[in-house]
Amino acid sequence: MASEAFTEKPPAGEPVKLVRGLGLMDSTTLVVGSMIGSGIFIVTADVARQLPSPGLMLTTWVVTAIITMIAAICYGELAAAMPHSGGQYVFLREGFGPLTGFVFGWTLFLVIQTGTVAAVAIAFAKFAGVILPSISSASWLWHIGTFGPYSMGALSIGPYDVGLNTQNLLAIFSITLLTAVNCFGIRLGAVVQNLFTFTKTGALLILALLGILIGSSSEVLQANYGNGNFWGDADWSLATLTLIAVAMVGPVFAADAWYYITYTGEEVKNPRRNLPLSLLLGTGIVCSIYILTNFVYLQVLPLQGSPDGQTLMARGIQYAAEDRVGTAAAQVIFGSAGLYLMAAAIMISTFGCNNGLILAGARVFYAMGRDKLFFQSAARVHPKYKTPVHALVIQGVWACFLTLSGTYGQLLDYITFASLLFLALTLAVMFTLRRRVGFERPVSAWGFPWLPILYFILVGFIEINLLIYKPLYTWPGLVIVLLGIPVYYLWRGRGEGRGN
């Protein structure tokens, strides 16, 4: 565990260490800020097309909140017991060995972490294009080519446009800027995180308040709640539960990244108290805001609509322009100015989200480098700023590359399955470590073992249905995970591994 105090220059031969600079508020805003990106403003449209009843749509968000809160409670126990850089990577390494930790880190670097950073940066640039139309995915500076589409039966993905346009150029600039900011000390990164988290949380609450007070209309309320429309034809059969499970990809993605605070374990003050508490507070705040926001959507827009509709009401939530449900709701509340107000709010949201992702994610690659399971340069800490500069740069370069690939969004779809798999596997670590003699647990998770078992049941049902009904988005993700196994042995064979 890192010590509490550090000198500006360590004694000769002693490696520079990270510094504990995050308090409870910083840790909580990191949880909140990393979770709230662009998803809450967009994914509800896709959910509404798959589940055409308001009640079922809200159910996906409620179930997402339940599984997220259960996992956060359980992670609190693990984080308090192992408050080290790398968080989830360390939990898996200690619970199931270095191979499992490496496979997680491999998948995180290849797609989960860097792909998420790339996607959020593109979302930032996409909404900047609302204000500055010259920023567009159609404004090519260097078009390499179009690849695909690729199909499997009735399913197809692509085509992929690969190259540099003004949209991904702005995305690359935002990633580079935030990477640079986080190289100059944990406190600077925390200040940026606090500023953007408070701003975007306040914007969401204002949207919710005004939506309830002035945005709703009798026409919309009748369409969503009248004549039994709220539940529609839902019969709670296995078929309905399957539809809910498959539709949860979007809400689960929108609620992801809550565990990123565990990656910064060595930089949190009083970690055995603040890590579990920030996980509980942060996830509770965001899950409540998400459910409230979707309730507001149903107050101001009809769920069902037409793709050919010429007005906001005619298109409804299902067919909001480019799936921008948040923007459509803001236009109903604020009029034509709502388009630009919401675009600005989402730019703030995504920029702040990426700051948290970039700050925390690099700590996993730092921890892997320290274990010699990643490039060893990633384990170097800047002697003045006490930050893992090399890990930040490596992460930023790969994330920038993914913005050019044209596949970042599809890669995120691929990895949703793998992400949930690793979350469930991490909860299983609790059962392993509780049997280990002498293992100290400063905090015990509530409801053990029943809450983890409930989590396994819910997530297992979702995973099975994703494998069956969305094979193009699940099997490739599983292949990426499994490829990490031979890579691990190749890495060790080169003498890079730590030899366990």
C-alpha positions in Angstrom: 0.0 0.0 0.0 1.3 3.4 -0.8 2.4 5.5 2.1 0.5 8.6 3.2 3.4 11.1 2.7 5.9 11.6 -0.1 9.0 13.7 -0.5 9.4 15.7 -3.7 12.4 13.5 -4.7 12.5 10.0 -3.3 15.8 8.6 -2.0 18.1 7.1 -4.7 17.0 3.7 -5.8 13.5 4.1 -4.3 10.7 4.2 -6.9 8.5 7.3 -7.1 5.0 6.5 -5.6 1.6 7.9 -6.2 0.1 10.4 -3.7 -3.1 10.2 -1.8 -4.9 13.3 -3.1 -8.6 12.3 -3.4 -11.0 12.9 -0.5 -14.5 11.6 -0.2 -16.1 14.3 -2.3 -13.5 13.8 -5.0 -14.0 10.1 -5.0 -17.8 10.5 -5.2 -17.7 12.9 -8.1 -15.3 10.5 -9.9 -18.0 7.8 -9.6 -20.8 10.1 -10.7 -18.8 11.9 -13.4 -17.5 8.6 -14.9 -21.0 7.2 -15.1 -22.9 10.1 -16.6 -21.7 10.6 -20.2 -23.8 10.5 -23.3 -25.8 7.3 -22.7 -28.6 8.7 -20.7 -29.4 11.2 -23.4 -29.4 8.6 -26.3 -30.0 5.0 -25.4 -33.6 5.3 -24.3 -34.7 5.6 -27.9 -33.3 2.1 -28.7 -34.8 0.7 -25.6 -38.2 2.1 -26.5 -38.1 0.5 -30.0 -37.4 -2.9 -28.4 -39.9 -2.5 -25.5 -42.8 -0.4 -26.8 -44.5 0.3 -23.5 -43.5 2.9 -20.9 -43.6 0.5 -18.0 -41.2 -2.0 -19.6 -38.9 0.8 -20.7 -38.7 2.1 -17.1 -38.2 -1.5 -15.9 -34.9 -1.8 -17.8 -33.6 1.2 -15.9 -34.9 -0.1 -12.5 -33.3 -3.5 -13.0 -30.1 -1.8 -14.2 -30.1 0.3 -11.0 -30.6 -2.9 -8.9 -27.7 -4.8 -10.4 -25.5 -1.7 -10.3 -26.2 -1.1 -6.6 -25.7 -4.7 -5.6 -22.3 -4.7 -7.4 -21.3 -1.4 -5.8 -22.1 -2.7 -2.3 -20.0 -5.8 -3.0 -17.1 -3.9 -4.5 -17.0 -1.8 -1.4 -15.8 -4.8 0.6 -13.1 -5.7 -2.0 -12.0 -2.0 -2.3 -11.6 -1.6 1.4 -9.6 -4.8 1.7 -7.4 -4.1 -1.3 -7.1 -0.3 -1.7 -4.4 -0.5 -4.5 -4.0 1.0 -7.9 -5.7 -1.1 -10.5 -8.8 -1.9 -8.4 -10.8 -4.6 -10.3 -7.6 -5.9 -11.9 -6.0 -6.4 -8.4 -9.2 -8.1 -7.1 -9.2 -10.6 -10.0 -5.5 -11.2 -9.7 -5.7 -11.9 -6.0 -8.8 -14.0 -6.3 -8.1 -16.1 -9.3 -4.4 -15.5 -10.2 -2.4 -13.4 -12.6 -3.8 -15.0 -15.7 -7.3 -13.8 -14.9 -6.0 -10.3 -14.0 -4.1 -10.1 -17.2 -7.1 -11.2 -19.4 -9.2 -8.5 -17.7 -6.5 -5.9 -18.3 -5.9 -7.0 -21.9 -9.6 -6.6 -22.6 -9.8 -3.3 -20.8 -7.0 -1.9 -22.8 -8.0 -3.3 -26.1 -11.6 -2.2 -26.0 -13.5 -1.6 -22.8 -11.5 1.4 -21.5 -10.0 2.9 -24.6 -13.1 2.1 -26.7 -15.3 3.9 -24.1 -13.0 6.9 -24.1 -13.1 7.0 -27.9 -16.9 6.7 -28.0 -17.5 9.4 -25.4 -15.1 11.7 -27.2 -17.0 11.1 -30.5 -20.2 11.9 -28.6 -18.6 15.1 -27.4 -17.7 16.0 -31.0 -21.1 15.0 -32.4 -22.9 17.4 -30.1 -20.4 20.1 -30.8 -21.5 19.7 -34.4 -25.0 20.8 -33.4 -23.5 24.2 -32.5 -20.8 24.2 -35.2 -22.1 22.4 -38.3 -18.6 22.2 -39.8 -17.8 19.6 -37.2 -19.3 16.5 -38.9 -18.5 12.9 -39.6 -19.2 13.7 -43.3 -16.5 16.4 -43.4 -13.5 14.2 -44.4 -9.9 15.3 -44.2 -8.6 11.8 -45.0 -11.0 9.1 -46.0 -9.2 5.7 -46.0 -12.2 3.7 -47.2 -15.5 2.0 -46.3 -15.5 -1.6 -45.1 -18.5 -3.9 -44.7 -21.3 -4.3 -44.1 -20.9 -7.8 -42.5 -23.8 -10.0 -41.9 -24.8 -13.2 -40.0 -28.1 -14.4 -41.2 -30.6 -11.6 -40.8 -28.2 -9.6 -38.6 -25.7 -7.1 -40.1 -23.2 -4.6 -38.8 -21.4 -1.8 -40.5 -20.5 -0.4 -42.9 -17.4 1.2 -41.3 -16.0 4.5 -42.6 -12.4 4.7 -41.7 -10.3 7.9 -41.8 -10.0 11.3 -40.3 -12.9 13.8 -40.4 -13.6 17.0 -38.5 -15.7 15.1 -35.9 -13.0 12.6 -34.9 -10.3 15.3 -35.2 -12.1 17.2 -32.4 -12.5 13.9 -30.5 -8.7 13.3 -30.7 -8.0 16.8 -29.5 -10.3 16.4 -26.5 -8.6 13.1 -25.5 -5.2 14.6 -25.9 -6.1 17.7 -23.8 -7.6 15.6 -21.0 -4.6 13.2 -21.0 -2.3 16.2 -20.7 -4.3 17.7 -17.9 -4.2 14.4 -15.9 -0.4 14.2 -16.3 0.0 17.3 -14.1 -1.2 15.8 -10.9 -4.1 14.0 -9.3 -5.4 17.2 -7.8 -5.7 19.1 -11.1 -7.6 16.1 -12.6 -9.9 16.0 -9.5 -10.6 19.8 -9.7 -11.6 19.4 -13.4 -13.7 16.3 -12.4 -15.5 18.1 -9.6 -16.3 21.2 -11.8 -17.8 19.2 -14.7 -19.6 16.7 -12.4 -21.4 19.4 -10.4 -22.3 21.2 -13.7 -23.8 18.3 -15.5 -25.6 16.9 -12.5 -27.2 20.3 -11.9 -28.2 20.5 -15.6 -29.9 17.1 -15.4 -31.8 18.0 -12.2 -32.9 21.3 -13.8 -34.1 19.4 -16.9 -36.0 17.0 -14.6 -37.6 19.8 -12.5 -38.7 21.9 -15.5 -39.9 18.8 -17.4 -42.2 17.9 -14.5 -43.4 21.5 -13.9 -43.8 22.9 -17.4 -43.0 20.3 -20.0 -45.8 17.7 -19.6 -49.0 17.9 -21.5 -52.3 16.1 -21.2 -51.8 14.6 -24.7 -48.5 13.0 -23.8 -49.7 11.8 -20.4 -52.7 10.2 -22.1 -50.5 8.5 -24.7 -48.1 7.1 -22.1 -50.4 6.4 -19.1 -54.0 6.3 -20.3 -56.1 3.3 -21.3 -53.6 0.8 -20.0 -50.8 2.1 -22.3 -48.3 2.2 -19.4 -47.8 -1.6 -19.4 -49.3 -2.3 -22.9 -49.6 -6.0 -23.6 -46.8 -7.1 -21.1 -47.7 -10.4 -19.6 -44.4 -11.1 -17.6 -43.9 -14.3 -19.5 -40.4 -15.7 -20.2 -40.7 -14.0 -23.6 -41.2 -10.6 -22.0 -38.4 -11.1 -19.6 -36.1 -12.1 -22.5 -37.0 -8.9 -24.3 -36.2 -6.9 -21.2 -32.8 -8.7 -20.8 -31.8 -8.0 -24.5 -32.9 -4.4 -24.3 -30.7 -3.7 -21.3 -27.5 -3.3 -23.3 -28.1 0.4 -23.5 -29.0 1.1 -19.9 -26.1 -1.1 -18.6 -23.7 0.8 -20.9 -25.1 4.1 -19.6 -24.6 3.0 -16.0 -21.1 1.6 -16.5 -17.8 2.9 -15.1 -19.0 3.3 -11.5 -16.2 0.9 -10.4 -13.4 3.2 -11.9 -12.8 4.7 -8.5 -11.3 1.4 -7.4 -8.6 1.9 -10.0 -7.3 4.9 -8.0 -7.2 3.0 -4.6 -3.6 4.2 -3.8 -4.6 7.8 -4.3 -7.7 7.9 -2.1 -7.4 9.3 1.4 -8.6 7.0 4.2 -9.5 4.4 1.5 -11.1 1.8 3.8 -13.8 4.3 4.6 -14.0 6.5 1.5 -13.8 3.9 -1.2 -17.0 1.9 -0.1 -18.8 5.1 0.8 -18.1 6.8 -2.5 -19.2 3.7 -4.4 -22.5 3.6 -2.5 -23.2 7.4 -2.7 -22.1 7.8 -6.3 -24.0 4.9 -7.8 -27.1 5.7 -5.7 -27.1 9.3 -7.0 -26.7 8.4 -10.6 -29.2 5.5 -10.6 -31.8 7.8 -9.0 -31.0 10.5 -11.6 -31.3 8.0 -14.5 -34.7 6.8 -13.4 -35.9 10.3 -12.8 -34.7 11.4 -16.2 -36.5 8.6 -18.0 -39.6 9.5 -16.1 -39.3 13.1 -17.3 -38.9 11.8 -20.9 -42.3 10.1 -20.5 -43.7 13.4 -19.2 -42.8 15.4 -22.2 -42.7 13.0 -25.2 -44.9 10.1 -26.2 -43.1 6.8 -26.1 -44.4 5.5 -29.5 -43.8 7.4 -32.7 -43.1 7.2 -36.4 -39.7 7.3 -38.1 -41.4 9.5 -40.8 -42.8 12.0 -38.2 -42.3 15.6 -39.0 -42.6 16.9 -35.4 -41.1 16.0 -32.1 -44.4 14.6 -30.9 -44.9 12.5 -34.0 -41.5 11.0 -33.8 -41.8 10.3 -30.1 -39.1 8.7 -27.9 -38.7 5.8 -30.3 -37.7 7.8 -33.3 -36.1 10.9 -31.8 -33.8 12.4 -34.4 -30.5 10.5 -34.3 -31.8 8.9 -31.0 -31.2 12.2 -29.2 -34.0 11.8 -26.7 -32.5 14.3 -24.3 -32.3 17.0 -27.0 -35.9 16.3 -28.1 -37.1 16.7 -24.5 -35.2 19.9 -24.1 -36.8 21.3 -27.2 -40.2 20.6 -25.9 -39.4 22.3 -22.6 -37.3 25.3 -23.9 -38.4 25.6 -27.5 -35.9 25.9 -30.3 -33.2 27.1 -27.9 -33.4 23.7 -26.2 -31.5 22.1 -29.1 -28.4 24.2 -28.3 -28.8 24.2 -24.6 -28.9 20.4 -24.5 -26.1 20.1 -26.9 -23.9 22.3 -24.6 -25.0 20.3 -21.6 -24.1 17.0 -23.3 -20.7 18.4 -24.3 -20.1 19.3 -20.7 -21.3 15.9 -19.6 -19.1 13.9 -22.0 -16.0 16.0 -21.5 -16.3 15.5 -17.7 -17.0 11.8 -18.2 -13.9 11.3 -20.2 -11.8 13.2 -17.7 -12.8 10.6 -15.1 -12.3 7.7 -17.4 -8.8 8.9 -18.5 -7.8 9.7 -14.9 -8.8 6.3 -13.5 -8.2 3.9 -16.3 -4.5 4.6 -16.6 -4.0 3.3 -13.1 -4.9 -0.2 -14.2 -2.1 -0.2 -16.8 0.2 1.3 -14.2 -0.6 -1.6 -11.9 -0.1 -4.1 -14.7 3.2 -2.5 -15.6 4.3 -2.8 -12.0 3.5 -6.5 -12.1 5.4 -6.8 -15.4 2.2 -7.9 -17.2 2.1 -4.7 -19.4 4.8 -2.4 -20.8 7.1 -1.8 -17.8 7.4 1.9 -18.7 3.7 2.2 -17.7 4.7 1.7 -14.1 6.9 4.8 -14.0 5.6 7.8 -11.9 6.5 11.3 -12.7 8.9 12.5 -9.9 7.2 15.9 -9.6 3.6 15.4 -10.4 3.2 11.8 -9.0 1.2 10.6 -11.9 1.6 7.5 -14.2 2.5 9.7 -17.2 3.5 6.8 -19.5 0.4 4.8 -18.7 -1.7 7.9 -19.5 0.1 8.4 -22.8 -0.2 4.8 -23.9 -3.9 4.8 -23.1 -4.4 8.1 -24.9 -2.6 7.0 -28.1 -4.7 3.8 -28.5 -8.0 5.6 -27.7 -7.2 8.2 -30.4 -6.5 5.4 -32.9 -9.9 3.9 -32.1 -11.6 7.1 -33.0 -10.2 6.7 -36.5 -11.2 3.1 -36.9 -14.9 3.6 -37.5 -15.6 0.6 -35.3 -15.4 2.0 -31.7 -19.2 1.9 -31.3 -19.4 -1.6 -32.6 -16.5 -2.7 -30.3 -18.4 -1.3 -27.3 -21.4 -3.4 -28.4 -19.2 -6.4 -28.7 -17.7 -6.0 -25.2 -20.9 -5.3 -23.2 -21.1 -9.1 -22.7 -17.5 -9.3 -21.6 -17.8 -6.3 -19.3 -20.7 -7.9 -17.4 -18.8 -11.2 -17.3 -15.9 -9.6 -15.6 -18.1 -7.7 -13.1 -19.8 -11.0 -12.2 -16.4 -12.7 -11.9 -15.2 -10.0 -9.6 -18.1 -10.5 -7.3 -17.2 -14.2 -7.2 -13.8 -13.1 -5.7 -15.7 -12.4 -2.5 -16.4 -16.1 -2.0 -12.8 -17.0 -2.7 -11.3 -14.4 -0.3 -13.7 -15.0 2.5 -12.4 -18.5 2.7 -8.8 -17.4 2.8 -7.3 -17.7 6.3 -6.1 -14.4 7.7 -7.5 -12.2 4.9 -8.5 -8.9 6.5 -11.9 -7.4 5.6 -12.3 -3.9 7.1 -15.8 -3.7 5.6 -18.3 -6.5 5.1 -20.8 -6.2 2.3 -24.5 -6.2 3.3 -26.6 -9.2 2.4 -23.8 -11.6 1.7 -24.2 -14.2 0.1 -27.7 -13.5 -1.1 -27.0 -10.2 -2.9 -24.2 -11.6 -4.9 -26.3 -14.7 -5.7 -29.2 -12.4 -6.9 -26.6 -10.5 -9.0 -25.4 -13.8 -10.6 -29.0 -14.8 -11.4 -29.9 -11.4 -13.0 -26.7 -11.0 -14.9 -26.6 -14.6 -16.0 -30.1 -14.4 -17.5 -29.0 -11.2 -19.4 -25.8 -12.8 -20.6 -27.4 -16.0 -21.9 -30.0 -14.0 -23.8 -27.4 -11.7 -25.3 -25.5 -14.8 -26.5 -28.6 -16.2 -28.1 -30.3 -13.1 -29.6 -27.3 -10.7 -30.3 -24.6 -13.1 -31.5 -22.8 -10.5 -33.6 -22.4 -8.3 -30.5 -21.4 -11.0 -28.0 -19.3 -13.7 -29.5 -16.7 -11.3 -30.9 -16.4 -9.8 -27.4 -15.9 -13.3 -26.0 -13.3 -14.0 -28.6 -11.4 -10.8 -27.6 -11.4 -12.0 -24.0 -10.2 -15.5 -24.9 -7.4 -14.2 -27.1 -5.9 -12.7 -23.9 -5.0 -16.3 -22.7 -2.4 -17.1 -25.4 -1.2 -13.4 -25.3 -0.6 -13.9 -21.5 1.6 -16.9 -22.1 3.4 -15.3 -25.0 4.1 -12.2 -22.7 5.5 -14.4 -20.0 7.5 -16.4 -22.5 9.2 -13.2 -23.5 10.3 -12.8 -19.9 8.0 -9.8 -19.3 5.8 -11.5 -16.8 6.6 -11.5 -13.1 6.9 -15.3 -13.0 4.0 -16.4 -10.8 
